Amino acid sequence: MTGDSAVCAQDPSCHWDYEKRGCYEGAAERVDPCGAHGDKTICEQDVSIGCKWNADDNKCVQAN
């Protein structure tokens, strides 16, 4: 594991993990950017990245 994010950014075969604070092999796990919206109103107003409220799961998800 590399502990320097600048060195990690130069290597296309790894990714920086902000939670674990280290550089790890392979592609980063995809995180839904709309998941940060915990409120239905805020979620539905975010048209910049295409968020929509999922009533079944009671959370905000990216529409496409």
mmCIF file of the N, C-alpha and C atoms, coordinates in Angstrom:
data_MODEL
# 
_entry.id   MODEL 
# 
loop_
_atom_site.group_PDB 
_atom_site.id 
_atom_site.type_symbol 
_atom_site.label_atom_id 
_atom_site.label_alt_id 
_atom_site.label_comp_id 
_atom_site.label_asym_id 
_atom_site.label_entity_id 
_atom_site.label_seq_id 
_atom_site.pdbx_PDB_ins_code 
_atom_site.Cartn_x 
_atom_site.Cartn_y 
_atom_site.Cartn_z 
_atom_site.occupancy 
_atom_site.B_iso_or_equiv 
_atom_site.pdbx_formal_charge 
_atom_site.auth_seq_id 
_atom_site.auth_comp_id 
_atom_site.auth_asym_id 
_atom_site.auth_atom_id 
_atom_site.pdbx_PDB_model_num 
ATOM 1   N N  . MET A 1 1  ? 0.840   -1.174 0.000   1.00 0.00 ? 1  MET A N  1 
ATOM 2   C CA . MET A 1 1  ? 0.000   0.000  0.000   1.00 0.00 ? 1  MET A CA 1 
ATOM 3   C C  . MET A 1 1  ? 0.888   1.240  0.000   1.00 0.00 ? 1  MET A C  1 
ATOM 4   N N  . THR A 1 2  ? 0.527   2.193  -0.843  1.00 0.00 ? 2  THR A N  1 
ATOM 5   C CA . THR A 1 2  ? 1.212   3.482  -0.888  1.00 0.00 ? 2  THR A CA 1 
ATOM 6   C C  . THR A 1 2  ? 0.462   4.458  0.005   1.00 0.00 ? 2  THR A C  1 
ATOM 7   N N  . GLY A 1 3  ? 1.154   5.213  0.807   1.00 0.00 ? 3  GLY A N  1 
ATOM 8   C CA . GLY A 1 3  ? 0.510   6.139  1.727   1.00 0.00 ? 3  GLY A CA 1 
ATOM 9   C C  . GLY A 1 3  ? 0.499   7.577  1.243   1.00 0.00 ? 3  GLY A C  1 
ATOM 10  N N  . ASP A 1 4  ? 0.863   7.808  -0.020  1.00 0.00 ? 4  ASP A N  1 
ATOM 11  C CA . ASP A 1 4  ? 0.937   9.163  -0.554  1.00 0.00 ? 4  ASP A CA 1 
ATOM 12  C C  . ASP A 1 4  ? -0.040  9.300  -1.720  1.00 0.00 ? 4  ASP A C  1 
ATOM 13  N N  . SER A 1 5  ? -1.038  10.172 -1.575  1.00 0.00 ? 5  SER A N  1 
ATOM 14  C CA . SER A 1 5  ? -2.068  10.307 -2.610  1.00 0.00 ? 5  SER A CA 1 
ATOM 15  C C  . SER A 1 5  ? -1.507  10.822 -3.929  1.00 0.00 ? 5  SER A C  1 
ATOM 16  N N  . ALA A 1 6  ? -0.471  11.659 -3.903  1.00 0.00 ? 6  ALA A N  1 
ATOM 17  C CA . ALA A 1 6  ? 0.120   12.178 -5.132  1.00 0.00 ? 6  ALA A CA 1 
ATOM 18  C C  . ALA A 1 6  ? 0.803   11.067 -5.926  1.00 0.00 ? 6  ALA A C  1 
ATOM 19  N N  . VAL A 1 7  ? 1.484   10.181 -5.240  1.00 0.00 ? 7  VAL A N  1 
ATOM 20  C CA . VAL A 1 7  ? 2.134   9.046  -5.897  1.00 0.00 ? 7  VAL A CA 1 
ATOM 21  C C  . VAL A 1 7  ? 1.059   8.108  -6.439  1.00 0.00 ? 7  VAL A C  1 
ATOM 22  N N  . CYS A 1 8  ? 0.008   7.910  -5.688  1.00 0.00 ? 8  CYS A N  1 
ATOM 23  C CA . CYS A 1 8  ? -1.090  7.031  -6.092  1.00 0.00 ? 8  CYS A CA 1 
ATOM 24  C C  . CYS A 1 8  ? -1.767  7.554  -7.361  1.00 0.00 ? 8  CYS A C  1 
ATOM 25  N N  . ALA A 1 9  ? -1.965  8.864  -7.450  1.00 0.00 ? 9  ALA A N  1 
ATOM 26  C CA . ALA A 1 9  ? -2.649  9.465  -8.599  1.00 0.00 ? 9  ALA A CA 1 
ATOM 27  C C  . ALA A 1 9  ? -1.893  9.231  -9.898  1.00 0.00 ? 9  ALA A C  1 
ATOM 28  N N  . GLN A 1 10 ? -0.608  9.017  -9.828  1.00 0.00 ? 10 GLN A N  1 
ATOM 29  C CA . GLN A 1 10 ? 0.203   8.779  -11.019 1.00 0.00 ? 10 GLN A CA 1 
ATOM 30  C C  . GLN A 1 10 ? 0.080   7.355  -11.541 1.00 0.00 ? 10 GLN A C  1 
ATOM 31  N N  . ASP A 1 11 ? -0.427  6.462  -10.735 1.00 0.00 ? 11 ASP A N  1 
ATOM 32  C CA . ASP A 1 11 ? -0.497  5.045  -11.106 1.00 0.00 ? 11 ASP A CA 1 
ATOM 33  C C  . ASP A 1 11 ? -1.918  4.679  -11.526 1.00 0.00 ? 11 ASP A C  1 
ATOM 34  N N  . PRO A 1 12 ? -2.144  4.423  -12.829 1.00 0.00 ? 12 PRO A N  1 
ATOM 35  C CA . PRO A 1 12 ? -3.501  4.124  -13.300 1.00 0.00 ? 12 PRO A CA 1 
ATOM 36  C C  . PRO A 1 12 ? -4.053  2.782  -12.828 1.00 0.00 ? 12 PRO A C  1 
ATOM 37  N N  . SER A 1 13 ? -3.221  1.953  -12.224 1.00 0.00 ? 13 SER A N  1 
ATOM 38  C CA . SER A 1 13 ? -3.687  0.631  -11.794 1.00 0.00 ? 13 SER A CA 1 
ATOM 39  C C  . SER A 1 13 ? -4.108  0.612  -10.329 1.00 0.00 ? 13 SER A C  1 
ATOM 40  N N  . CYS A 1 14 ? -4.240  1.804  -9.715  1.00 0.00 ? 14 CYS A N  1 
ATOM 41  C CA . CYS A 1 14 ? -4.670  1.834  -8.317  1.00 0.00 ? 14 CYS A CA 1 
ATOM 42  C C  . CYS A 1 14 ? -5.577  3.030  -8.070  1.00 0.00 ? 14 CYS A C  1 
ATOM 43  N N  . HIS A 1 15 ? -6.105  3.116  -6.875  1.00 0.00 ? 15 HIS A N  1 
ATOM 44  C CA . HIS A 1 15 ? -7.005  4.216  -6.487  1.00 0.00 ? 15 HIS A CA 1 
ATOM 45  C C  . HIS A 1 15 ? -6.739  4.618  -5.043  1.00 0.00 ? 15 HIS A C  1 
ATOM 46  N N  . TRP A 1 16 ? -7.077  5.859  -4.708  1.00 0.00 ? 16 TRP A N  1 
ATOM 47  C CA . TRP A 1 16 ? -6.914  6.368  -3.347  1.00 0.00 ? 16 TRP A CA 1 
ATOM 48  C C  . TRP A 1 16 ? -8.214  6.154  -2.596  1.00 0.00 ? 16 TRP A C  1 
ATOM 49  N N  . ASP A 1 17 ? -8.130  5.512  -1.446  1.00 0.00 ? 17 ASP A N  1 
ATOM 50  C CA . ASP A 1 17 ? -9.303  5.275  -0.610  1.00 0.00 ? 17 ASP A CA 1 
ATOM 51  C C  . ASP A 1 17 ? -9.278  6.284  0.526   1.00 0.00 ? 17 ASP A C  1 
ATOM 52  N N  . TYR A 1 18 ? -10.237 7.238  0.496   1.00 0.00 ? 18 TYR A N  1 
ATOM 53  C CA . TYR A 1 18 ? -10.264 8.305  1.497   1.00 0.00 ? 18 TYR A CA 1 
ATOM 54  C C  . TYR A 1 18 ? -10.636 7.802  2.887   1.00 0.00 ? 18 TYR A C  1 
ATOM 55  N N  . GLU A 1 19 ? -11.436 6.757  2.967   1.00 0.00 ? 19 GLU A N  1 
ATOM 56  C CA . GLU A 1 19 ? -11.828 6.234  4.275   1.00 0.00 ? 19 GLU A CA 1 
ATOM 57  C C  . GLU A 1 19 ? -10.678 5.496  4.951   1.00 0.00 ? 19 GLU A C  1 
ATOM 58  N N  . LYS A 1 20 ? -9.943  4.715  4.182   1.00 0.00 ? 20 LYS A N  1 
ATOM 59  C CA . LYS A 1 20 ? -8.830  3.943  4.741   1.00 0.00 ? 20 LYS A CA 1 
ATOM 60  C C  . LYS A 1 20 ? -7.510  4.709  4.697   1.00 0.00 ? 20 LYS A C  1 
ATOM 61  N N  . ARG A 1 21 ? -7.527  5.873  4.010   1.00 0.00 ? 21 ARG A N  1 
ATOM 62  C CA . ARG A 1 21 ? -6.346  6.734  3.876   1.00 0.00 ? 21 ARG A CA 1 
ATOM 63  C C  . ARG A 1 21 ? -5.155  5.977  3.297   1.00 0.00 ? 21 ARG A C  1 
ATOM 64  N N  . GLY A 1 22 ? -5.365  5.388  2.113   1.00 0.00 ? 22 GLY A N  1 
ATOM 65  C CA . GLY A 1 22 ? -4.273  4.691  1.465   1.00 0.00 ? 22 GLY A CA 1 
ATOM 66  C C  . GLY A 1 22 ? -4.560  4.424  0.007   1.00 0.00 ? 22 GLY A C  1 
ATOM 67  N N  . CYS A 1 23 ? -3.542  4.000  -0.712  1.00 0.00 ? 23 CYS A N  1 
ATOM 68  C CA . CYS A 1 23 ? -3.620  3.689  -2.135  1.00 0.00 ? 23 CYS A CA 1 
ATOM 69  C C  . CYS A 1 23 ? -3.719  2.173  -2.296  1.00 0.00 ? 23 CYS A C  1 
ATOM 70  N N  . TYR A 1 24 ? -4.727  1.726  -3.020  1.00 0.00 ? 24 TYR A N  1 
ATOM 71  C CA . TYR A 1 24 ? -4.961  0.291  -3.167  1.00 0.00 ? 24 TYR A CA 1 
ATOM 72  C C  . TYR A 1 24 ? -5.087  -0.081 -4.640  1.00 0.00 ? 24 TYR A C  1 
ATOM 73  N N  . GLU A 1 25 ? -4.692  -1.299 -4.973  1.00 0.00 ? 25 GLU A N  1 
ATOM 74  C CA . GLU A 1 25 ? -4.741  -1.772 -6.354  1.00 0.00 ? 25 GLU A CA 1 
ATOM 75  C C  . GLU A 1 25 ? -6.165  -1.880 -6.855  1.00 0.00 ? 25 GLU A C  1 
ATOM 76  N N  . GLY A 1 26 ? -6.323  -1.685 -8.163  1.00 0.00 ? 26 GLY A N  1 
ATOM 77  C CA . GLY A 1 26 ? -7.623  -1.835 -8.809  1.00 0.00 ? 26 GLY A CA 1 
ATOM 78  C C  . GLY A 1 26 ? -8.413  -0.538 -8.854  1.00 0.00 ? 26 GLY A C  1 
ATOM 79  N N  . ALA A 1 27 ? -9.547  -0.630 -9.520  1.00 0.00 ? 27 ALA A N  1 
ATOM 80  C CA . ALA A 1 27 ? -10.420 0.531  -9.667  1.00 0.00 ? 27 ALA A CA 1 
ATOM 81  C C  . ALA A 1 27 ? -11.170 0.815  -8.360  1.00 0.00 ? 27 ALA A C  1 
ATOM 82  N N  . ALA A 1 28 ? -11.508 2.068  -8.172  1.00 0.00 ? 28 ALA A N  1 
ATOM 83  C CA . ALA A 1 28 ? -12.269 2.455  -6.990  1.00 0.00 ? 28 ALA A CA 1 
ATOM 84  C C  . ALA A 1 28 ? -13.715 1.977  -7.115  1.00 0.00 ? 28 ALA A C  1 
ATOM 85  N N  . GLU A 1 29 ? -14.320 1.662  -5.984  1.00 0.00 ? 29 GLU A N  1 
ATOM 86  C CA . GLU A 1 29 ? -15.721 1.259  -5.968  1.00 0.00 ? 29 GLU A CA 1 
ATOM 87  C C  . GLU A 1 29 ? -16.583 2.475  -6.304  1.00 0.00 ? 29 GLU A C  1 
ATOM 88  N N  . ARG A 1 30 ? -17.555 2.290  -7.180  1.00 0.00 ? 30 ARG A N  1 
ATOM 89  C CA . ARG A 1 30 ? -18.416 3.395  -7.582  1.00 0.00 ? 30 ARG A CA 1 
ATOM 90  C C  . ARG A 1 30 ? -19.341 3.764  -6.428  1.00 0.00 ? 30 ARG A C  1 
ATOM 91  N N  . VAL A 1 31 ? -19.422 5.052  -6.147  1.00 0.00 ? 31 VAL A N  1 
ATOM 92  C CA . VAL A 1 31 ? -20.287 5.566  -5.098  1.00 0.00 ? 31 VAL A CA 1 
ATOM 93  C C  . VAL A 1 31 ? -21.321 6.471  -5.752  1.00 0.00 ? 31 VAL A C  1 
ATOM 94  N N  . ASP A 1 32 ? -22.587 6.279  -5.431  1.00 0.00 ? 32 ASP A N  1 
ATOM 95  C CA . ASP A 1 32 ? -23.655 7.099  -5.991  1.00 0.00 ? 32 ASP A CA 1 
ATOM 96  C C  . ASP A 1 32 ? -23.554 8.500  -5.400  1.00 0.00 ? 32 ASP A C  1 
ATOM 97  N N  . PRO A 1 33 ? -23.285 9.522  -6.231  1.00 0.00 ? 33 PRO A N  1 
ATOM 98  C CA . PRO A 1 33 ? -23.140 10.880 -5.705  1.00 0.00 ? 33 PRO A CA 1 
ATOM 99  C C  . PRO A 1 33 ? -24.426 11.431 -5.094  1.00 0.00 ? 33 PRO A C  1 
ATOM 100 N N  . CYS A 1 34 ? -25.565 10.896 -5.489  1.00 0.00 ? 34 CYS A N  1 
ATOM 101 C CA . CYS A 1 34 ? -26.842 11.374 -4.944  1.00 0.00 ? 34 CYS A CA 1 
ATOM 102 C C  . CYS A 1 34 ? -27.088 10.843 -3.534  1.00 0.00 ? 34 CYS A C  1 
ATOM 103 N N  . GLY A 1 35 ? -26.359 9.842  -3.130  1.00 0.00 ? 35 GLY A N  1 
ATOM 104 C CA . GLY A 1 35 ? -26.521 9.256  -1.811  1.00 0.00 ? 35 GLY A CA 1 
ATOM 105 C C  . GLY A 1 35 ? -26.251 10.232 -0.671  1.00 0.00 ? 35 GLY A C  1 
ATOM 106 N N  . ALA A 1 36 ? -25.589 11.338 -0.972  1.00 0.00 ? 36 ALA A N  1 
ATOM 107 C CA . ALA A 1 36 ? -25.307 12.348 0.054   1.00 0.00 ? 36 ALA A CA 1 
ATOM 108 C C  . ALA A 1 36 ? -26.560 13.111 0.464   1.00 0.00 ? 36 ALA A C  1 
ATOM 109 N N  . HIS A 1 37 ? -27.591 13.072 -0.383  1.00 0.00 ? 37 HIS A N  1 
ATOM 110 C CA . HIS A 1 37 ? -28.837 13.780 -0.084  1.00 0.00 ? 37 HIS A CA 1 
ATOM 111 C C  . HIS A 1 37 ? -29.750 12.897 0.756   1.00 0.00 ? 37 HIS A C  1 
ATOM 112 N N  . GLY A 1 38 ? -29.911 13.229 2.001   1.00 0.00 ? 38 GLY A N  1 
ATOM 113 C CA . GLY A 1 38 ? -30.754 12.442 2.889   1.00 0.00 ? 38 GLY A CA 1 
ATOM 114 C C  . GLY A 1 38 ? -32.185 12.939 2.962   1.00 0.00 ? 38 GLY A C  1 
ATOM 115 N N  . ASP A 1 39 ? -32.465 14.034 2.284   1.00 0.00 ? 39 ASP A N  1 
ATOM 116 C CA . ASP A 1 39 ? -33.786 14.636 2.331   1.00 0.00 ? 39 ASP A CA 1 
ATOM 117 C C  . ASP A 1 39 ? -34.435 14.590 0.946   1.00 0.00 ? 39 ASP A C  1 
ATOM 118 N N  . LYS A 1 40 ? -35.702 14.221 0.880   1.00 0.00 ? 40 LYS A N  1 
ATOM 119 C CA . LYS A 1 40 ? -36.406 14.080 -0.388  1.00 0.00 ? 40 LYS A CA 1 
ATOM 120 C C  . LYS A 1 40 ? -36.448 15.399 -1.170  1.00 0.00 ? 40 LYS A C  1 
ATOM 121 N N  . THR A 1 41 ? -36.713 16.498 -0.490  1.00 0.00 ? 41 THR A N  1 
ATOM 122 C CA . THR A 1 41 ? -36.819 17.791 -1.168  1.00 0.00 ? 41 THR A CA 1 
ATOM 123 C C  . THR A 1 41 ? -35.497 18.200 -1.810  1.00 0.00 ? 41 THR A C  1 
ATOM 124 N N  . ILE A 1 42 ? -34.418 18.068 -1.072  1.00 0.00 ? 42 ILE A N  1 
ATOM 125 C CA . ILE A 1 42 ? -33.096 18.412 -1.604  1.00 0.00 ? 42 ILE A CA 1 
ATOM 126 C C  . ILE A 1 42 ? -32.755 17.489 -2.765  1.00 0.00 ? 42 ILE A C  1 
ATOM 127 N N  . CYS A 1 43 ? -33.049 16.223 -2.615  1.00 0.00 ? 43 CYS A N  1 
ATOM 128 C CA . CYS A 1 43 ? -32.775 15.238 -3.658  1.00 0.00 ? 43 CYS A CA 1 
ATOM 129 C C  . CYS A 1 43 ? -33.461 15.611 -4.966  1.00 0.00 ? 43 CYS A C  1 
ATOM 130 N N  . GLU A 1 44 ? -34.745 15.909 -4.891  1.00 0.00 ? 44 GLU A N  1 
ATOM 131 C CA . GLU A 1 44 ? -35.511 16.198 -6.101  1.00 0.00 ? 44 GLU A CA 1 
ATOM 132 C C  . GLU A 1 44 ? -35.133 17.527 -6.738  1.00 0.00 ? 44 GLU A C  1 
ATOM 133 N N  . GLN A 1 45 ? -34.516 18.419 -5.980  1.00 0.00 ? 45 GLN A N  1 
ATOM 134 C CA . GLN A 1 45 ? -34.083 19.701 -6.524  1.00 0.00 ? 45 GLN A CA 1 
ATOM 135 C C  . GLN A 1 45 ? -32.719 19.613 -7.204  1.00 0.00 ? 45 GLN A C  1 
ATOM 136 N N  . ASP A 1 46 ? -31.978 18.549 -6.970  1.00 0.00 ? 46 ASP A N  1 
ATOM 137 C CA . ASP A 1 46 ? -30.642 18.414 -7.558  1.00 0.00 ? 46 ASP A CA 1 
ATOM 138 C C  . ASP A 1 46 ? -30.752 17.858 -8.974  1.00 0.00 ? 46 ASP A C  1 
ATOM 139 N N  . VAL A 1 47 ? -30.826 18.752 -9.943  1.00 0.00 ? 47 VAL A N  1 
ATOM 140 C CA . VAL A 1 47 ? -30.917 18.336 -11.346 1.00 0.00 ? 47 VAL A CA 1 
ATOM 141 C C  . VAL A 1 47 ? -29.542 18.309 -12.006 1.00 0.00 ? 47 VAL A C  1 
ATOM 142 N N  . SER A 1 48 ? -28.535 18.815 -11.328 1.00 0.00 ? 48 SER A N  1 
ATOM 143 C CA . SER A 1 48 ? -27.193 18.890 -11.910 1.00 0.00 ? 48 SER A CA 1 
ATOM 144 C C  . SER A 1 48 ? -26.591 17.510 -12.185 1.00 0.00 ? 48 SER A C  1 
ATOM 145 N N  . ILE A 1 49 ? -26.857 16.554 -11.323 1.00 0.00 ? 49 ILE A N  1 
ATOM 146 C CA . ILE A 1 49 ? -26.319 15.198 -11.545 1.00 0.00 ? 49 ILE A CA 1 
ATOM 147 C C  . ILE A 1 49 ? -27.432 14.171 -11.697 1.00 0.00 ? 49 ILE A C  1 
ATOM 148 N N  . GLY A 1 50 ? -28.663 14.640 -11.853 1.00 0.00 ? 50 GLY A N  1 
ATOM 149 C CA . GLY A 1 50 ? -29.786 13.745 -12.146 1.00 0.00 ? 50 GLY A CA 1 
ATOM 150 C C  . GLY A 1 50 ? -30.244 12.885 -10.991 1.00 0.00 ? 50 GLY A C  1 
ATOM 151 N N  . CYS A 1 51 ? -30.491 13.487 -9.848  1.00 0.00 ? 51 CYS A N  1 
ATOM 152 C CA . CYS A 1 51 ? -30.940 12.725 -8.684  1.00 0.00 ? 51 CYS A CA 1 
ATOM 153 C C  . CYS A 1 51 ? -32.459 12.563 -8.674  1.00 0.00 ? 51 CYS A C  1 
ATOM 154 N N  . LYS A 1 52 ? -32.908 11.448 -8.096  1.00 0.00 ? 52 LYS A N  1 
ATOM 155 C CA . LYS A 1 52 ? -34.347 11.238 -7.898  1.00 0.00 ? 52 LYS A CA 1 
ATOM 156 C C  . LYS A 1 52 ? -34.540 10.480 -6.593  1.00 0.00 ? 52 LYS A C  1 
ATOM 157 N N  . TRP A 1 53 ? -35.686 10.676 -5.977  1.00 0.00 ? 53 TRP A N  1 
ATOM 158 C CA . TRP A 1 53 ? -35.989 10.031 -4.710  1.00 0.00 ? 53 TRP A CA 1 
ATOM 159 C C  . TRP A 1 53 ? -36.563 8.643  -4.976  1.00 0.00 ? 53 TRP A C  1 
ATOM 160 N N  . ASN A 1 54 ? -36.000 7.616  -4.341  1.00 0.00 ? 54 ASN A N  1 
ATOM 161 C CA . ASN A 1 54 ? -36.497 6.253  -4.454  1.00 0.00 ? 54 ASN A CA 1 
ATOM 162 C C  . ASN A 1 54 ? -37.364 5.985  -3.223  1.00 0.00 ? 54 ASN A C  1 
ATOM 163 N N  . ALA A 1 55 ? -38.683 5.992  -3.407  1.00 0.00 ? 55 ALA A N  1 
ATOM 164 C CA . ALA A 1 55 ? -39.616 5.835  -2.291  1.00 0.00 ? 55 ALA A CA 1 
ATOM 165 C C  . ALA A 1 55 ? -39.538 4.440  -1.671  1.00 0.00 ? 55 ALA A C  1 
ATOM 166 N N  . ASP A 1 56 ? -39.231 3.420  -2.474  1.00 0.00 ? 56 ASP A N  1 
ATOM 167 C CA . ASP A 1 56 ? -39.143 2.055  -1.948  1.00 0.00 ? 56 ASP A CA 1 
ATOM 168 C C  . ASP A 1 56 ? -37.996 1.907  -0.946  1.00 0.00 ? 56 ASP A C  1 
ATOM 169 N N  . ASP A 1 57 ? -36.843 2.498  -1.274  1.00 0.00 ? 57 ASP A N  1 
ATOM 170 C CA . ASP A 1 57 ? -35.670 2.402  -0.403  1.00 0.00 ? 57 ASP A CA 1 
ATOM 171 C C  . ASP A 1 57 ? -35.525 3.602  0.520   1.00 0.00 ? 57 ASP A C  1 
ATOM 172 N N  . ASN A 1 58 ? -36.379 4.612  0.310   1.00 0.00 ? 58 ASN A N  1 
ATOM 173 C CA . ASN A 1 58 ? -36.367 5.842  1.105   1.00 0.00 ? 58 ASN A CA 1 
ATOM 174 C C  . ASN A 1 58 ? -34.979 6.497  1.080   1.00 0.00 ? 58 ASN A C  1 
ATOM 175 N N  . LYS A 1 59 ? -34.426 6.657  -0.160  1.00 0.00 ? 59 LYS A N  1 
ATOM 176 C CA . LYS A 1 59 ? -33.127 7.304  -0.317  1.00 0.00 ? 59 LYS A CA 1 
ATOM 177 C C  . LYS A 1 59 ? -33.020 7.943  -1.685  1.00 0.00 ? 59 LYS A C  1 
ATOM 178 N N  . CYS A 1 60 ? -32.050 8.801  -1.832  1.00 0.00 ? 60 CYS A N  1 
ATOM 179 C CA . CYS A 1 60 ? -31.799 9.519  -3.074  1.00 0.00 ? 60 CYS A CA 1 
ATOM 180 C C  . CYS A 1 60 ? -30.827 8.717  -3.931  1.00 0.00 ? 60 CYS A C  1 
ATOM 181 N N  . VAL A 1 61 ? -31.140 8.552  -5.212  1.00 0.00 ? 61 VAL A N  1 
ATOM 182 C CA . VAL A 1 61 ? -30.280 7.794  -6.126  1.00 0.00 ? 61 VAL A CA 1 
ATOM 183 C C  . VAL A 1 61 ? -30.122 8.554  -7.431  1.00 0.00 ? 61 VAL A C  1 
ATOM 184 N N  . GLN A 1 62 ? -29.072 8.234  -8.163  1.00 0.00 ? 62 GLN A N  1 
ATOM 185 C CA . GLN A 1 62 ? -28.864 8.849  -9.457  1.00 0.00 ? 62 GLN A CA 1 
ATOM 186 C C  . GLN A 1 62 ? -29.787 8.195  -10.480 1.00 0.00 ? 62 GLN A C  1 
ATOM 187 N N  . ALA A 1 63 ? -30.494 9.003  -11.257 1.00 0.00 ? 63 ALA A N  1 
ATOM 188 C CA . ALA A 1 63 ? -31.527 8.504  -12.159 1.00 0.00 ? 63 ALA A CA 1 
ATOM 189 C C  . ALA A 1 63 ? -30.956 7.695  -13.330 1.00 0.00 ? 63 ALA A C  1 
ATOM 190 N N  . ASN A 1 64 ? -29.779 8.031  -13.782 1.00 0.00 ? 64 ASN A N  1 
ATOM 191 C CA . ASN A 1 64 ? -29.243 7.312  -14.955 1.00 0.00 ? 64 ASN A CA 1 
ATOM 192 C C  . ASN A 1 64 ? -27.963 6.666  -14.681 1.00 0.00 ? 64 ASN A C  1 
# 
